[in-house]
Amino acid sequence: MEKLTKEQLIGLVERIQNGEGDTEAENDELIDVFMDNVPDPDAVNYIFELEHQDLTPAQIVDKALAYRPIQL
């Protein structure tokens, strides 16, 4: 599967935030697609946790794409 572009990820976050899936399973699939396309393992928290509620979809995507794992 090809990776989504930044613009596609922003649209996906908007869909997730708006609950556009017709079922819980469809909403879960949208989240899975988002998580499969960003390196940050905690990125879904930027969408749902109150401490991140002021982030726009673009800011959420930027934060999720900027993640770099700690090199040991």
Secondary structure, 3 states (H helix, E strand, C coil): CCCCCHHHHHHHHHHHHCCCCCCHHHHHHHHHHHHHCCCCCCHHHHHHCHHHCCCCHHHHHHHHHHCCCCCC
